[in-house]
Amino acid sequence: MTSKERIQAIIDLDSVDRCGFWLGNPHPDSWPILFSYFGTSSEESIRKLLRDDFRWIEPSSAFKHPKGKPIFDKKRKGKELSAGGIFSESQTIHEIEEFDWPNPDFLDFKDIITQLKSSKEFYCASGFWCPFFHDVADFLGMENYFLKMYTHPDLIHAITDKIVQFYLEANYRLFEEAGDLIDGFFFGNDFGTQQSLLISPEMLEIFIFPYFEKLIKLAKNYRKQIILHSCGSIFKIIPRLISLGVQALHPIQARAHQMEAENLAKYFKDKIAFIGGVDTQQLLVQGSPEDVRTDVLKIKKVLSPHFVISPSHEAILPDIPPQNLEAMASAVYQEVA
């Protein structure tokens, strides 16, 4: 099977020759370390050396405001999660309507299309990341956001709707232009802590999942597979995510409560594909290459065949030794005892 065919089959829960592999998305500070270890200055050369099946091409750089503004100019008052943005004191929907929301006409996909074409022999995941949960939190401050779900629900819906309308239009334009160059719609919002969900399933049902349905419906209309990213312990809502049309779940935070491979396999094997699962909190940072190989073989045995081996956080940091990434990749092809 080709890399593209393999990942497509894994996500469709079809027959497949082996697990898939995705190196992840190393942090910019990590690439020089990897270049030195693997003896190349090419990111693509390293991926090919490790037989990476998956390419993620996120198109947010396609938004080119004539004055250099970001997609959402939130005017945050600090970097901490509780720091509010421009809507932190807002009380009426009129204030939301008056905001300078992004113009999709500022999107230019020329560079993105070039990247997609250069990666067409591999599985290409794309689509705007659509982190509207985090966008609303930044506009309001996270605590304020959660409180206003109870005190000002109409305000929360008004902000969320404006954000999601942009993402819908942006994805529509991208899917139209890219066509079959994109295999899967990969989007993300982090709902989990190490122990449980950030907000209740009931609040997710009101303020999150209706917007998920819109984003997923659009992608499915363009025949894209649906891959969702959420860090943390999201075990409680996996059945709901499946019912919404999510076909693959990333990144499987291995040390989060109830997210260990054995538990996921017990309840969800052959119901959804998994991408990730190789612990980046301790194993890849502190373990030996042999420790890494042993763990990958264990989770591969549990979650195969509908499993893409990858770090449990895609942004590989400089504290992960290249030897451990190499061991992770090599275990993909090692026989399970």
TORNU-593015 format. One record per residue (C-alpha): residue in three letters; x, y, z. Coordinates in steps of 0.25 Angstrom, whole numbers, padded with zeros to 4 digits, always signed. Layout:
N
ALAXYZ...
//
This chain:
337
MET+0000+0000+0000THR+0004+0014-0002SER+0005+0024+0010LYS-0007+0031+0005GLU-0015+0018+0003ARG-0011+0013+0017ILE-0015+0025+0025GLN-0028+0025+0017ALA-0031+0011+0020ILE-0027+0012+0035ILE-0037+0024+0037ASP-0048+0017+0029LEU-0046+0005+0038ASP-0043-0004+0026SER-0032-0015+0024VAL-0018-0010+0024ASP-0004-0015+0023ARG+0001-0009+0036CYS+0000+0003+0045GLY+0003+0016+0040PHE+0013+0026+0045TRP+0014+0041+0047LEU+0026+0048+0053GLY+0018+0059+0057ASN+0021+0074+0056PRO+0034+0077+0062HIS+0035+0091+0069PRO+0044+0101+0061ASP+0055+0099+0072SER+0055+0084+0070TRP+0058+0084+0055PRO+0073+0088+0057ILE+0075+0077+0067LEU+0069+0067+0057PHE+0077+0072+0045SER+0090+0070+0053TYR+0086+0056+0057PHE+0081+0051+0044GLY+0091+0059+0035THR+0082+0067+0027SER+0076+0081+0026SER+0063+0076+0020GLU+0051+0074+0028GLU+0045+0065+0017SER+0057+0057+0016ILE+0056+0053+0031ARG+0041+0049+0029LYS+0045+0041+0017LEU+0056+0034+0025LEU+0047+0031+0036ARG+0036+0026+0026ASP+0026+0036+0031ASP+0012+0033+0024PHE+0005+0046+0028ARG+0007+0061+0024TRP+0000+0072+0031ILE-0002+0085+0024GLU-0009+0096+0032PRO-0014+0108+0024SER-0015+0119+0034SER-0003+0126+0027ALA-0012+0128+0015PHE-0019+0139+0023LYS-0011+0152+0018HIS-0017+0164+0024PRO-0013+0177+0016LYS-0008+0183+0030GLY-0002+0170+0035LYS-0014+0168+0045PRO-0016+0153+0050ILE-0029+0146+0047PHE-0035+0150+0060ASP-0030+0163+0066LYS-0034+0159+0080LYS-0026+0170+0087ARG-0023+0161+0099LYS-0018+0168+0112GLY-0008+0157+0116LYS-0003+0143+0112GLU-0009+0135+0124LEU-0022+0128+0121SER-0030+0136+0130ALA-0026+0149+0122GLY-0037+0155+0115GLY-0038+0161+0101ILE-0047+0171+0094PHE-0060+0165+0098SER-0057+0163+0113GLU-0066+0174+0117SER-0076+0172+0107GLN-0091+0171+0111THR-0099+0172+0098ILE-0099+0165+0084HIS-0098+0178+0077GLU-0084+0180+0082ILE-0081+0167+0076GLU-0087+0171+0063GLU-0079+0184+0062PHE-0065+0176+0063ASP-0056+0176+0051TRP-0058+0162+0047PRO-0048+0156+0037ASN-0050+0157+0023PRO-0049+0144+0015ASP-0045+0151+0003PHE-0031+0153+0009LEU-0029+0138+0008ASP-0018+0134-0003PHE-0016+0119-0004LYS-0005+0119-0015ASP+0006+0115-0005ILE-0003+0104+0002ILE-0007+0098-0012THR+0008+0097-0015GLN+0011+0090-0002LEU-0001+0080-0004LYS+0004+0077-0018SER+0018+0074-0013SER+0012+0064-0003LYS+0002+0057-0011GLU+0009+0044-0011PHE+0006+0044+0004TYR-0007+0045+0013CYS-0010+0060+0013ALA-0017+0066+0025SER-0022+0080+0024GLY-0033+0090+0027PHE-0033+0102+0036TRP-0030+0097+0051CYS-0043+0104+0055PRO-0039+0105+0070PHE-0052+0113+0073PHE-0053+0108+0087HIS-0039+0115+0090ASP-0043+0127+0081VAL-0055+0130+0090ALA-0047+0128+0102ASP-0036+0138+0097PHE-0047+0148+0094LEU-0053+0147+0108GLY-0042+0141+0117MET-0045+0126+0120GLU-0051+0127+0134ASN-0060+0139+0129TYR-0064+0130+0117PHE-0068+0118+0125LEU-0076+0127+0134LYS-0083+0134+0123MET-0088+0121+0118TYR-0098+0122+0129THR-0100+0137+0131HIS-0099+0141+0116PRO-0101+0129+0107ASP-0106+0138+0095LEU-0094+0146+0096ILE-0085+0133+0095HIS-0093+0128+0083ALA-0092+0141+0076ILE-0077+0141+0078THR-0075+0126+0074ASP-0084+0128+0062LYS-0076+0139+0056ILE-0063+0131+0058VAL-0068+0119+0052GLN-0075+0126+0040PHE-0061+0130+0037TYR-0055+0116+0038LEU-0066+0111+0030GLU-0064+0120+0018ALA-0049+0119+0019ASN-0050+0104+0018TYR-0061+0104+0007ARG-0051+0113-0001LEU-0039+0104+0002PHE-0047+0091-0001GLU-0052+0097-0014GLU-0038+0101-0018ALA-0030+0089-0013GLY-0040+0078-0018ASP-0034+0064-0016LEU-0021+0069-0011ILE-0026+0069+0003ASP-0030+0055+0008GLY-0034+0058+0023PHE-0040+0070+0030PHE-0031+0072+0042PHE-0036+0082+0053GLY-0034+0083+0068ASN-0039+0089+0081ASP-0034+0084+0094PHE-0045+0080+0104GLY-0037+0071+0114THR-0029+0073+0126GLN-0020+0062+0131GLN-0032+0057+0139SER-0045+0060+0132LEU-0052+0071+0123LEU-0050+0086+0124ILE-0065+0087+0124SER-0077+0078+0125PRO-0082+0069+0114GLU-0095+0077+0116MET-0088+0090+0113LEU-0081+0084+0101GLU-0094+0079+0096ILE-0099+0094+0096PHE-0087+0102+0092ILE-0078+0093+0084PHE-0084+0081+0077PRO-0094+0089+0069TYR-0082+0096+0063PHE-0075+0083+0061GLU-0086+0078+0053LYS-0085+0090+0043LEU-0070+0088+0041ILE-0071+0073+0040LYS-0083+0074+0030LEU-0076+0084+0021ALA-0063+0075+0021LYS-0072+0062+0018ASN-0078+0069+0007TYR-0065+0070+0000ARG-0062+0055+0004LYS-0051+0058+0014GLN-0048+0049+0025ILE-0050+0055+0039ILE-0039+0056+0049LEU-0040+0063+0062HIS-0029+0067+0071SER-0032+0069+0086CYS-0021+0068+0097GLY-0025+0062+0111SER-0035+0053+0117ILE-0047+0053+0107PHE-0051+0038+0109LYS-0065+0043+0114ILE-0069+0049+0101ILE-0062+0039+0091PRO-0076+0033+0088ARG-0082+0046+0085LEU-0070+0050+0076ILE-0072+0037+0068SER-0087+0040+0066LEU-0083+0054+0061GLY-0075+0048+0050VAL-0061+0048+0056GLN-0053+0037+0049ALA-0039+0038+0056LEU-0035+0044+0069HIS-0022+0051+0072PRO-0013+0051+0080ILE-0017+0041+0091GLN-0010+0047+0103ALA-0005+0034+0108ARG-0004+0038+0123ALA-0017+0045+0124HIS-0028+0039+0132GLN-0035+0027+0124MET-0027+0030+0111GLU-0017+0018+0112ALA-0017+0009+0100GLU-0023-0003+0107ASN-0035+0005+0112LEU-0038+0012+0098ALA-0037-0002+0091LYS-0047-0008+0101TYR-0057+0002+0098PHE-0055+0008+0084LYS-0046-0002+0076ASP-0051-0003+0062LYS-0061+0009+0064ILE-0051+0020+0062ALA-0036+0021+0058PHE-0026+0026+0067ILE-0014+0035+0064GLY-0003+0037+0074GLY-0001+0030+0088VAL+0014+0030+0089ASP+0016+0038+0102THR+0023+0051+0101GLN+0021+0055+0116GLN+0032+0045+0121LEU+0035+0033+0112LEU+0040+0040+0099VAL+0047+0051+0108GLN+0053+0042+0119GLY+0053+0028+0114SER+0064+0020+0106PRO+0062+0016+0091GLU+0059+0002+0096ASP+0048+0007+0106VAL+0042+0014+0094ARG+0042+0002+0085THR+0036-0006+0096ASP+0025+0003+0098VAL+0022+0005+0084LEU+0021-0010+0082LYS+0011-0011+0093ILE+0002+0000+0089LYS+0003-0005+0074LYS-0002-0019+0079VAL-0013-0013+0086LEU-0018-0003+0076SER-0015-0009+0063PRO-0019-0009+0052HIS-0026+0005+0051PHE-0015+0012+0058VAL-0005+0023+0054ILE+0007+0023+0063SER+0011+0037+0067PRO+0015+0045+0079SER+0004+0048+0089HIS+0007+0063+0086GLU+0010+0067+0071ALA+0019+0079+0075ILE+0032+0071+0078LEU+0040+0079+0087PRO+0055+0080+0088ASP+0056+0072+0101ILE+0052+0059+0093PRO+0065+0052+0088PRO+0065+0049+0073GLN+0069+0035+0077ASN+0056+0033+0083LEU+0049+0038+0071GLU+0057+0028+0062ALA+0053+0017+0072MET+0038+0020+0071ALA+0039+0020+0056SER+0047+0007+0055ALA+0037+0000+0064VAL+0026+0002+0054TYR+0032-0008+0045GLN+0036-0018+0056GLU+0028-0030+0058VAL+0020-0031+0071ALA+0023-0043+0079
//
